[in-house]
Amino acid sequence: MASAEGDGITWTGSGLGRLIPSGAVSYRGMLFYRSASEKFAHLNIVTGAFEFEVDAAGNTHSKVWEWK
């Protein structure tokens, strides 16, 4: 990702998914952020917990919380 000013942020994630009988898929996991930008340096110690869901029609919904 990048800000409008060009400051970059990368993330990697790890999680598990499960198929739901309706044809949807539900994922849960963690995100780990990195940035060389001073503006976003605080993200280098942030971990995010996420939920990500895809329904049978391909519509997605996601939420991310800071893990403290």
VOMI-825221 format. One record per residue: residue number from 1; residue in one letter; x, y, z of N, C-alpha, C, O in turn. Coordinates in Angstrom, 1 decimal. Example, Ala and Ser with C-alpha at 12.3 -4.5 7.8 and 13.67 -1.06 7.14 Angstrom:
2
ATOM   n res    n_x    n_y    n_z   ca_x   ca_y   ca_z    c_x    c_y    c_z    o_x    o_y    o_z
ATOM   1   A   13.2   -5.7    7.8   12.3   -4.5    7.8   13.2   -3.3    7.8   14.2   -3.3    8.5
ATOM   2   S   12.8   -2.2    7.1   13.7   -1.1    7.1   12.9    0.0    7.9   13.4    1.1    8.0
This chain:
68
ATOM   n res    n_x    n_y    n_z   ca_x   ca_y   ca_z    c_x    c_y    c_z    o_x    o_y    o_z
ATOM   1   M    0.8   -1.2    0.0    0.0    0.0    0.0    0.9    1.2    0.0    2.1    1.2    0.4
ATOM   2   A    0.3    2.4   -0.4    1.1    3.6   -0.4    0.1    4.8   -0.1   -1.0    4.8   -0.4
ATOM   3   S    0.7    5.7    0.6   -0.1    7.0    0.9   -0.1    7.8   -0.3    0.6    7.6   -1.3
ATOM   4   A   -0.9    8.9   -0.3   -1.0    9.8   -1.4    0.4   10.5   -1.7    0.7   10.9   -2.8
ATOM   5   E    1.2   10.6   -0.6    2.5   11.2   -0.7    3.6   10.2   -1.2    4.7   10.6   -1.3
ATOM   6   G    3.2    8.9   -1.3    4.2    7.9   -1.8    4.9    7.1   -0.7    5.7    6.3   -1.0
ATOM   7   D    4.5    7.3    0.6    5.1    6.5    1.7    4.5    5.1    1.6    3.3    4.9    1.5
ATOM   8   G    5.4    4.1    1.6    5.0    2.7    1.4    4.8    1.9    2.7    5.4    2.2    3.7
ATOM   9   I    3.8    1.0    2.6    3.6    0.1    3.7    3.4   -1.3    3.1    2.6   -1.4    2.1
ATOM  10   T    4.0   -2.3    3.6    3.8   -3.7    3.2    3.2   -4.5    4.3    3.4   -4.1    5.5
ATOM  11   W    2.6   -5.6    4.0    2.1   -6.4    5.1    2.2   -7.9    4.6    2.1   -8.2    3.4
ATOM  12   T    2.3   -8.8    5.5    2.2  -10.2    5.2    1.2  -10.7    6.2    1.0  -10.2    7.3
ATOM  13   G    0.5  -11.8    5.8   -0.5  -12.4    6.7   -0.4  -13.9    6.8    0.2  -14.5    5.9
ATOM  14   S   -1.0  -14.4    7.8   -1.1  -15.8    8.0   -2.4  -16.1    8.7   -2.9  -15.4    9.6
ATOM  15   G   -3.1  -17.1    8.2   -4.4  -17.5    8.8   -4.9  -18.8    8.3   -4.2  -19.5    7.6
ATOM  16   L   -6.1  -19.0    8.7   -6.8  -20.3    8.3   -8.2  -19.9    7.7   -8.8  -19.0    8.1
ATOM  17   G   -8.6  -20.8    6.8  -10.0  -20.6    6.2  -10.8  -21.8    6.4  -10.3  -22.9    6.5
ATOM  18   R  -12.1  -21.6    6.3  -13.0  -22.8    6.3  -14.1  -22.6    5.3  -14.6  -21.4    5.2
ATOM  19   L  -14.5  -23.6    4.6  -15.7  -23.6    3.7  -17.0  -23.6    4.5  -17.1  -24.4    5.5
ATOM  20   I  -17.9  -22.9    4.1  -19.2  -22.8    4.8  -20.2  -23.5    3.8  -20.1  -23.3    2.6
ATOM  21   P  -21.2  -24.3    4.3  -22.1  -25.0    3.4  -22.8  -24.1    2.3  -23.1  -24.7    1.3
ATOM  22   S  -23.0  -22.9    2.6  -23.6  -22.0    1.6  -22.7  -21.7    0.4  -23.2  -21.1   -0.6
ATOM  23   G  -21.5  -22.1    0.4  -20.5  -21.8   -0.6  -19.6  -20.7   -0.3  -18.7  -20.3   -1.1
ATOM  24   A  -19.7  -20.1    0.9  -18.9  -19.0    1.3  -17.6  -19.6    1.9  -17.5  -20.8    2.2
ATOM  25   V  -16.6  -18.7    2.1  -15.4  -19.0    2.8  -15.1  -18.0    3.9  -15.3  -16.8    3.6
ATOM  26   S  -14.7  -18.4    5.0  -14.4  -17.6    6.2  -13.0  -17.7    6.6  -12.5  -18.9    6.9
ATOM  27   Y  -12.2  -16.6    6.7  -10.8  -16.7    7.1  -10.6  -15.9    8.4  -11.3  -14.9    8.6
ATOM  28   R   -9.7  -16.4    9.2   -9.3  -15.6   10.4   -7.7  -15.7   10.5   -7.2  -16.8   10.1
ATOM  29   G   -7.1  -14.6   10.9   -5.6  -14.7   11.0   -5.0  -13.4   11.5   -5.7  -12.6   12.1
ATOM  30   M   -3.7  -13.3   11.2   -3.0  -12.1   11.7   -2.2  -11.5   10.5   -1.9  -12.1    9.6
ATOM  31   L   -2.1  -10.1   10.6   -1.3   -9.3    9.7   -0.1   -8.7   10.3   -0.2   -8.3   11.5
ATOM  32   F    1.0   -8.6    9.6    2.2   -8.1   10.2    2.7   -7.0    9.2    2.9   -7.2    8.0
ATOM  33   Y    2.8   -5.7    9.7    3.1   -4.6    8.9    4.6   -4.2    8.9    5.2   -4.4    9.9
ATOM  34   R    5.0   -3.5    7.8    6.4   -3.0    7.7    6.4   -1.7    6.9    5.7   -1.7    5.9
ATOM  35   S    7.2   -0.8    7.3    7.3    0.5    6.5    8.7    1.1    6.8    9.2    1.1    7.9
ATOM  36   A    9.3    1.5    5.7   10.6    2.2    5.8   10.4    3.7    6.1   11.3    4.5    6.4
ATOM  37   S    9.1    4.2    5.9    8.8    5.6    6.0    8.8    6.0    7.5    8.2    5.3    8.3
ATOM  38   E    9.3    7.1    7.8    9.3    7.6    9.2    7.8    7.9    9.6    7.4    7.7   10.7
ATOM  39   K    7.0    8.3    8.6    5.6    8.6    8.9    4.8    7.4    9.4    4.0    7.5   10.2
ATOM  40   F    5.2    6.2    8.9    4.5    5.0    9.3    5.4    4.0   10.1    5.0    2.9   10.2
ATOM  41   A    6.5    4.5   10.6    7.4    3.6   11.4    6.7    2.9   12.5    7.1    1.8   12.9
ATOM  42   H    5.7    3.6   13.1    5.0    3.0   14.3    4.3    1.6   13.9    4.1    0.8   14.8
ATOM  43   L    4.1    1.4   12.6    3.4    0.2   12.2    4.4   -1.0   12.2    3.9   -2.2   12.2
ATOM  44   N    5.7   -0.8   12.3    6.6   -1.9   12.4    6.5   -2.7   13.7    7.0   -3.8   13.7
ATOM  45   I    5.7   -2.2   14.6    5.5   -3.0   15.9    4.0   -3.3   16.0    3.6   -3.7   17.1
ATOM  46   V    3.2   -3.1   15.0    1.8   -3.4   15.1    1.5   -4.7   14.4    2.0   -5.1   13.4
ATOM  47   T    0.6   -5.5   15.1    0.1   -6.7   14.5   -1.5   -6.6   14.5   -2.1   -6.1   15.4
ATOM  48   G   -2.0   -7.0   13.4   -3.5   -6.9   13.2   -4.1   -8.3   13.2   -3.6   -9.2   12.5
ATOM  49   A   -5.2   -8.4   13.9   -6.0   -9.6   13.8   -7.1   -9.3   12.8   -7.7   -8.3   12.8
ATOM  50   F   -7.4  -10.3   11.9   -8.4  -10.0   10.8   -9.4  -11.1   10.7   -9.2  -12.3   11.1
ATOM  51   E  -10.6  -10.7   10.2  -11.6  -11.6    9.7  -11.9  -11.2    8.3  -11.9  -10.0    7.9
ATOM  52   F  -12.0  -12.2    7.4  -12.2  -12.0    6.0  -13.2  -13.0    5.5  -13.0  -14.2    5.7
ATOM  53   E  -14.3  -12.6    4.9  -15.3  -13.5    4.4  -15.6  -13.2    2.9  -15.7  -12.1    2.5
ATOM  54   V  -15.8  -14.3    2.2  -16.2  -14.2    0.8  -17.5  -15.1    0.7  -17.5  -16.3    1.0
ATOM  55   D  -18.6  -14.5    0.2  -19.8  -15.3    0.0  -19.8  -16.0   -1.3  -18.9  -15.8   -2.1
ATOM  56   A  -20.8  -16.8   -1.6  -20.9  -17.6   -2.8  -20.9  -16.8   -4.0  -20.5  -17.3   -5.1
ATOM  57   A  -21.3  -15.5   -4.0  -21.4  -14.7   -5.1  -20.1  -13.9   -5.4  -19.9  -13.2   -6.3
ATOM  58   G  -19.1  -14.1   -4.4  -17.8  -13.4   -4.6  -17.7  -12.1   -3.8  -16.7  -11.4   -3.9
ATOM  59   N  -18.8  -11.7   -3.1  -18.8  -10.4   -2.3  -17.9  -10.6   -1.1  -17.9  -11.7   -0.4
ATOM  60   T  -17.1   -9.7   -0.7  -16.2   -9.8    0.4  -16.5   -8.8    1.5  -17.1   -7.7    1.3
ATOM  61   H  -16.1   -9.2    2.7  -16.3   -8.3    3.9  -15.1   -8.6    4.8  -14.8   -9.7    5.1
ATOM  62   S  -14.4   -7.5    5.3  -13.3   -7.8    6.1  -13.3   -6.8    7.3  -13.8   -5.7    7.2
ATOM  63   K  -12.6   -7.2    8.4  -12.4   -6.3    9.5  -11.0   -6.6   10.0  -10.5   -7.7   10.0
ATOM  64   V  -10.3   -5.6   10.5   -8.9   -5.7   11.1   -8.9   -4.9   12.4   -9.4   -3.8   12.5
ATOM  65   W   -8.3   -5.6   13.4   -8.2   -4.9   14.7   -6.7   -5.0   15.1   -6.0   -5.9   14.8
ATOM  66   E   -6.3   -3.9   15.8   -4.9   -4.0   16.3   -4.8   -4.9   17.5   -5.6   -4.9   18.4
ATOM  67   W   -3.9   -5.9   17.4   -3.6   -6.8   18.5   -2.8   -6.2   19.6   -1.7   -5.7   19.3
ATOM  68   K   -3.3   -6.1   20.8   -2.6   -5.4   21.9   -2.3   -6.4   23.0   -1.7   -6.1   24.0
